[in-house]
Amino acid sequence: MNRAFILIIAGAGLWGTIGWFVKHLYMYGFTPMEVVTLRASSTAIILVTYLLLKSRKSLKLHSIFDLRYFIGTGIFSILFFNYCMFTAIELTTIPFTTALLYTAPAFVIIFSYFLFKEPVTREKVIALFLTILGICFIVGLIPWNFNALQPIGILFGLGSGIGYAFYSIFSKFALKKYTSIVITTYTFVAATVALLPFFPYKEKIYLLANSNVLFFAIGLGLFPTAIAYIIYTYGLQHTEASKASILSTIEPVVATIIGVFVFRETFTSVQLIGMVLILSAVIFVQLNSKGNKLEETTHVEIHMEE
């Protein structure tokens, strides 16, 4: 399998472990947005410390105007999609919100067409259809639940999908000047700067003295965030943003597996169908990529012979 595809799938797989950390932090009384703050700040501390020790020069911006990329990934993506997602969960249901969150690949394909001139191919449309259908099966949106339909909830749910898509788009611009780890670092520094002023220090700061809370907060910042975003962004550097976004939908599959085996959540035949559809889309994208490369190679060889 293409190395970039492996990295993207691995990064998305790590995103799928976020629920394990988040559920434990919820048990200690943190709200969703407080968990987002812990996630962003712990990730920023981990990455800044690492780069200061290993590659201090890489933290230097090429231009002050490049901050717009990281405001895009950190605020318009990380903060915006989390805010929309948690609001949609409050207004509707978690399965319905999850389904709308993973409309992100559709938005990435649209944005990439206009911004990067990436073609909207028949293969991408098929893979996207399989992905969205699979997600609907996994999160329980099929069979259709009309009670979940609330206009405001739908708007916030679609907003989460758009915000989620922004990361791939802004990262693609930033990758022209910066490495994946630098982009990830500045993304969460920007998010932290925007979030910290609103954290309830007086009510919650004492919880951070608890070793278990620190473990889950640091773990949340390290595995499903710092490492996940670094390898995803690196993989994005070597493939189209639209394909990367489709591949990243492996996340709900991983989340489902963790829910079943770790939290003993129920697993139905409908969810199995959804997992098969998503994995089929991932395989389909990979096989199509190989086919395109073979076709390009053959075309070049024929042209050289002429």
C-alpha positions as CSV (number, residue, x, y, z in Angstrom):
1,M,0.0,0.0,0.0
2,N,1.1,3.6,-0.8
3,R,3.1,4.9,2.2
4,A,1.1,8.2,2.3
5,F,-2.1,6.2,2.4
6,I,-0.8,4.2,5.3
7,L,0.2,7.3,7.3
8,I,-3.2,8.9,6.6
9,I,-5.1,5.8,7.7
10,A,-2.8,5.4,10.8
11,G,-3.4,9.1,11.8
12,A,-7.2,8.7,11.4
13,G,-7.0,5.4,13.3
14,L,-5.4,7.3,16.2
15,W,-8.2,9.9,16.0
16,G,-10.5,7.0,16.6
17,T,-9.0,6.4,20.1
18,I,-10.0,9.9,21.3
19,G,-13.2,8.6,22.9
20,W,-11.2,6.5,25.4
21,F,-9.4,9.6,26.8
22,V,-12.4,11.9,26.5
23,K,-14.8,9.6,28.4
24,H,-12.4,9.4,31.3
25,L,-11.9,13.2,31.5
26,Y,-15.7,13.6,31.4
27,M,-15.8,11.3,34.5
28,Y,-13.8,14.0,36.4
29,G,-16.3,16.7,35.6
30,F,-14.8,18.5,32.6
31,T,-17.2,19.8,29.9
32,P,-16.7,19.1,26.2
33,M,-15.1,22.5,25.5
34,E,-12.9,22.2,28.5
35,V,-11.7,18.9,27.2
36,V,-11.0,20.6,23.8
37,T,-8.9,23.2,25.8
38,L,-7.0,20.4,27.6
39,R,-6.4,18.7,24.3
40,A,-5.1,21.7,22.5
41,S,-2.9,23.0,25.3
42,S,-1.3,19.7,26.1
43,T,-0.6,19.1,22.4
44,A,0.9,22.5,22.1
45,I,3.2,22.0,25.1
46,I,4.3,18.6,23.9
47,L,5.1,19.8,20.4
48,V,6.8,23.1,21.3
49,T,9.0,21.3,23.8
50,Y,10.0,18.7,21.3
51,L,10.9,21.2,18.6
52,L,12.8,23.4,21.0
53,L,14.9,20.4,21.9
54,K,15.3,18.9,18.5
55,S,14.8,21.6,15.8
56,R,14.5,25.1,17.3
57,K,15.1,26.8,13.9
58,S,12.0,25.1,12.4
59,L,9.8,27.1,14.7
60,K,10.8,30.3,12.9
61,L,8.1,31.6,10.6
62,H,9.1,32.4,7.0
63,S,6.7,35.4,7.1
64,I,4.4,36.9,9.7
65,F,1.7,36.5,7.1
66,D,2.0,32.7,7.3
67,L,0.1,33.0,10.6
68,R,-3.1,33.0,8.5
69,Y,-2.5,29.3,7.7
70,F,-2.3,28.4,11.4
71,I,-5.3,30.6,12.3
72,G,-7.1,28.6,9.6
73,T,-6.1,25.1,10.9
74,G,-6.2,26.1,14.6
75,I,-9.2,28.3,14.9
76,F,-11.3,27.9,11.7
77,S,-10.8,24.1,11.8
78,I,-10.0,22.7,15.3
79,L,-12.0,25.2,17.3
80,F,-14.9,25.8,14.8
81,F,-15.6,22.1,14.2
82,N,-15.4,21.2,17.8
83,Y,-17.8,24.0,18.8
84,C,-20.3,23.0,16.0
85,M,-20.0,19.3,16.8
86,F,-20.7,19.7,20.5
87,T,-23.5,22.1,19.9
88,A,-25.0,19.7,17.4
89,I,-24.8,16.9,19.9
90,E,-26.6,19.0,22.4
91,L,-29.4,19.8,19.9
92,T,-29.7,16.4,18.2
93,T,-28.0,13.1,18.9
94,I,-24.4,11.8,18.8
95,P,-25.0,9.4,15.9
96,F,-26.7,12.1,13.8
97,T,-23.9,14.6,14.6
98,T,-21.2,12.0,13.7
99,A,-22.8,11.3,10.4
100,L,-22.9,15.1,9.5
101,L,-19.3,15.5,10.7
102,Y,-18.2,13.0,8.1
103,T,-19.7,15.0,5.3
104,A,-16.2,16.6,5.5
105,P,-14.8,14.6,2.5
106,A,-17.6,16.0,0.3
107,F,-16.6,19.6,1.3
108,V,-12.9,18.8,0.8
109,I,-13.6,17.5,-2.8
110,I,-15.5,20.7,-3.5
111,F,-12.9,23.0,-2.0
112,S,-10.0,21.1,-3.6
113,Y,-11.6,21.4,-7.0
114,F,-11.8,25.2,-6.8
115,L,-8.5,25.8,-4.8
116,F,-6.1,23.1,-6.1
117,K,-7.8,22.2,-9.4
118,E,-8.1,18.6,-8.2
119,P,-10.4,16.7,-10.6
120,V,-13.8,15.4,-9.4
121,T,-13.4,11.9,-10.8
122,R,-16.0,9.1,-11.0
123,E,-13.8,7.1,-8.7
124,K,-13.9,9.8,-6.0
125,V,-17.6,10.2,-6.2
126,I,-18.1,6.4,-5.8
127,A,-15.7,6.2,-2.9
128,L,-17.4,9.2,-1.3
129,F,-20.8,7.6,-1.7
130,L,-19.6,4.3,-0.1
131,T,-18.0,6.3,2.7
132,I,-21.1,8.4,3.6
133,L,-23.4,5.3,3.3
134,G,-21.1,3.3,5.5
135,I,-21.0,6.1,8.2
136,C,-24.8,6.3,8.2
137,F,-24.9,2.5,8.9
138,I,-22.2,2.7,11.6
139,V,-23.7,5.6,13.6
140,G,-27.3,4.3,13.3
141,L,-28.7,6.9,10.9
142,I,-29.9,4.0,8.8
143,P,-32.7,2.9,9.4
144,W,-33.7,6.6,9.0
145,N,-34.5,8.4,12.2
146,F,-36.8,11.3,11.3
147,N,-37.0,12.4,15.0
148,A,-33.3,13.5,14.8
149,L,-34.1,16.0,12.1
150,Q,-33.8,19.5,13.6
151,P,-32.9,22.4,11.2
152,I,-30.5,24.2,13.6
153,G,-28.9,20.9,14.6
154,I,-28.4,20.1,10.9
155,L,-26.8,23.5,10.3
156,F,-24.3,23.0,13.2
157,G,-23.7,19.4,12.1
158,L,-22.8,20.5,8.6
159,G,-20.7,23.3,10.2
160,S,-18.7,20.6,11.9
161,G,-18.1,18.9,8.6
162,I,-17.0,22.1,7.0
163,G,-14.7,22.9,9.9
164,Y,-13.3,19.4,9.8
165,A,-12.6,19.8,6.0
166,F,-10.7,23.1,6.6
167,Y,-7.8,21.3,8.2
168,S,-6.9,19.5,5.0
169,I,-7.4,22.7,2.9
170,F,-5.3,25.1,5.1
171,S,-2.7,22.4,5.7
172,K,-2.3,21.9,1.9
173,F,-1.3,25.6,1.6
174,A,1.0,25.5,4.6
175,L,2.8,22.4,3.4
176,K,4.4,24.6,0.6
177,K,6.6,26.2,3.3
178,Y,6.5,24.1,6.5
179,T,6.8,20.5,7.6
180,S,3.9,18.5,9.0
181,I,5.2,18.7,12.6
182,V,5.6,22.5,12.4
183,I,2.1,22.9,11.0
184,T,0.6,20.7,13.7
185,T,2.5,22.6,16.4
186,Y,1.4,26.0,15.3
187,T,-2.2,24.7,14.7
188,F,-2.5,23.8,18.4
189,V,-0.6,26.9,19.6
190,A,-3.2,29.0,17.8
191,A,-6.1,26.9,19.2
192,T,-4.6,27.2,22.8
193,V,-4.2,31.0,22.6
194,A,-7.9,31.3,21.6
195,L,-9.2,28.8,24.2
196,L,-7.2,29.4,27.4
197,P,-8.8,32.8,28.3
198,F,-12.2,31.0,28.6
199,F,-11.0,28.1,30.8
200,P,-12.6,28.1,34.3
201,Y,-9.3,28.1,36.3
202,K,-10.9,28.7,39.7
203,E,-13.3,25.8,39.4
204,K,-11.2,23.2,37.6
205,I,-7.5,23.9,38.1
206,Y,-7.3,21.7,41.2
207,L,-8.3,18.7,39.1
208,L,-5.0,19.0,37.2
209,A,-3.1,18.0,40.4
210,N,-4.7,14.6,40.1
211,S,-2.2,12.2,38.4
212,N,-5.0,10.3,36.6
213,V,-6.3,13.5,35.1
214,L,-2.8,14.5,34.0
215,F,-2.4,11.0,32.4
216,F,-5.5,11.3,30.4
217,A,-5.0,15.0,29.5
218,I,-1.4,14.3,28.3
219,G,-2.3,11.1,26.6
220,L,-5.1,12.9,24.8
221,G,-2.6,15.5,23.6
222,L,0.0,12.9,22.6
223,F,-1.6,10.0,20.8
224,P,-4.9,11.0,19.1
225,T,-3.7,14.5,18.6
226,A,0.0,15.3,18.3
227,I,1.1,12.0,16.7
228,A,-2.1,11.6,14.8
229,Y,-2.0,15.0,13.2
230,I,1.7,14.8,12.4
231,I,1.5,11.6,10.4
232,Y,-1.8,12.6,8.8
233,T,-0.4,15.9,7.7
234,Y,2.8,14.2,6.4
235,G,0.7,11.7,4.4
236,L,-1.4,14.7,3.1
237,Q,1.8,16.1,1.7
238,H,2.1,13.2,-0.7
239,T,-1.5,12.8,-1.9
240,E,-4.5,14.8,-2.9
241,A,-6.5,16.4,-0.1
242,S,-9.8,14.9,-1.3
243,K,-8.4,11.4,-1.3
244,A,-6.8,11.9,2.2
245,S,-10.2,13.1,3.5
246,I,-11.9,9.9,2.2
247,L,-9.2,7.7,3.7
248,S,-9.5,9.5,7.1
249,T,-13.1,8.2,7.5
250,I,-11.5,5.0,8.9
251,E,-11.7,6.9,12.2
252,P,-15.4,5.9,13.0
253,V,-14.4,2.2,12.3
254,V,-11.7,2.4,14.9
255,A,-13.9,4.2,17.3
256,T,-16.6,1.5,16.9
257,I,-14.0,-1.3,17.5
258,I,-12.8,0.5,20.7
259,G,-16.4,1.0,21.9
260,V,-17.2,-2.7,21.4
261,F,-14.0,-4.2,23.0
262,V,-13.1,-1.6,25.6
263,F,-16.4,-0.1,26.7
264,R,-18.5,-3.2,25.9
265,E,-20.9,-1.3,23.7
266,T,-23.3,-3.2,21.4
267,F,-22.2,-4.1,17.9
268,T,-24.9,-4.9,15.4
269,S,-25.0,-6.4,11.9
270,V,-25.9,-2.9,10.6
271,Q,-22.7,-1.5,12.0
272,L,-20.8,-4.4,10.4
273,I,-22.2,-3.4,7.0
274,G,-21.1,0.2,7.6
275,M,-17.6,-0.9,8.5
276,V,-17.4,-3.0,5.3
277,L,-18.6,-0.1,3.2
278,I,-16.0,2.3,4.6
279,L,-13.2,-0.2,4.3
280,S,-14.3,-0.9,0.7
281,A,-14.1,2.9,-0.1
282,V,-10.5,3.0,1.4
283,I,-9.4,-0.1,-0.7
284,F,-11.2,1.4,-3.8
285,V,-9.2,4.7,-3.5
286,Q,-6.0,2.7,-3.0
287,L,-6.5,0.4,-6.0
288,N,-7.6,3.4,-8.2
289,S,-4.4,5.2,-7.2
290,K,-2.3,2.3,-8.3
291,G,-4.2,2.1,-11.6
292,N,-3.7,5.8,-12.3
293,K,0.1,5.5,-11.6
294,L,0.3,2.5,-13.9
295,E,-1.6,4.4,-16.6
296,E,0.7,7.5,-16.2
297,T,3.8,5.3,-16.4
298,T,2.6,3.5,-19.5
299,H,1.8,6.8,-21.1
300,V,5.3,8.2,-20.4
301,E,6.9,5.0,-21.7
302,I,4.9,5.2,-25.0
303,H,5.7,8.9,-25.3
304,M,9.4,8.2,-24.8
305,E,9.4,5.5,-27.4
306,E,7.9,7.8,-29.9
